[in-house]
Amino acid sequence: MGPIHMNEVQCLGTEKSMWNCVFKNITSEDCQHVEDAAVRCNTPYMALENSIRLTGGRTRYEGRVEVLSTEANGTRSWGLICGGAWGTKEAMVVCRQLGLGYANNGLQETWYWDSSNVTEMVMSGVKCTGNEMSLSHCQHHRTVSCQKTAAKFSAGVICSETASDLVLNAPLVQQSVYIEDRPLHMLYCAAEENCLSKSAASANWPYGHRRLLRFSSQIHNIGRADFRPKAGRHSWVWHACHGHYHSMDIFTHYDLLSSNGTKVAEGHKASFCLEDTECHEGISKRYECANFGEQGITVGCWDLYRHDIDCQWIDITDIKPGNYILQIVINPNFEVAESDFTNNAMKCNCKYDGHRIWLHNCHMGDAFSEEAERKFEKYPGQLNNQIS
């Protein structure tokens, strides 16, 4: 998705930057996304898997995490990791370190797996970014501090050879954005689902209006596994106001930030309904919300939240004119495992003059290097409200 910036790139291999290579500028006729270039990088073998293991699981892809620690006298022994604050990003590192693919789940309790003779907690407070090659590269307490020290409260993981990967269609956000002044009498459902800013609670209902920044979100699954809500349908919550089940507490964050990154307005998107709106040619839809159907996004399909549905907005009633940053983050709490979280955030430059709004330079968080950001400062504006 999005623009293609370079064509027929020819490098010697000694350049410090892609921009130093010979290339042609692109036109829409020159290149299609089926020709997108890619790389595969090889990591040198470092024997990192020898200092960690999984035990007690039903398959080699799951189990309680045990790490090899060295005591003061030089002897080495296996120990457990405190399950407190353990989550998906820590599990991602373990699965990568063991060569077991991607994290399906990070578990804070492992009482249902067979216990081994390893009972001592040797690591706690583990906090990873998710990109580390080894658990030893993550932050953790210098001395073990764990509230629940029993082995059944030690950390565990479930790994998978495949994972989903969600990415937002950034150009569509840029093209579909607009402002709506919506009467309060049409916003009772939205207020019930906390989709308005805090000041709405003190408004003179049902009179007056809220100013909403609206746009469409088209969320593609470009991974190798379907994106499924973590919670089973027995725990989905029925919302009678909109007539649908919520399968995730928070599916997307919509935030408006000041130029220094301070949040000035926010929206939130519960998973109204995860389903296949459309799919690429040759791929069949598998998930549909009607009649309490299964929810998810199939590989090669996308879920479209149109600009005109409830809560598909940020309430900007209290925002003053100025320059801002619009930020959209999919799966912000890492509730569902993905192969790549770096492409879950989208940012746009946003200009608001009190009457109209413009977005420009909308892109995924991993799309441009700092160098490329400087080169594309004059990114073309949205189609329905051109700015230069």
Secondary structure, DSSP 8 states (H G I E B T S, - for coil): ------EEEE--S--SSGGGSEEE---TTT--GGG------------GGGGEEEEE-SSTTEEEEEEEEE-TTS-EEEEEEB-TT--HHHHHHHHHHTT--EEEEEES--TTS---S---EEE---B--S--SSGGGSB--SS---S--SGGGB-EEEEES--B-EEE-HHHHHHH-EEEEEEGGG-HHHHHTT-S-GGGGGS-TTSSEEEEEE--EEEEE-SSS-B--SS-GGG-EEETTTTEEE-SS-SEEEEEE-TTS-EEEEEEE--S----SEE-TT-------GGG----B-TTEEEEE-TTSTT-EEE-TT--SEEEEEEEEESTT--S-BS-STTSEEEEEEEE-SS-EEEEEEEETTT--HHHHHHTTT--B-TTS---
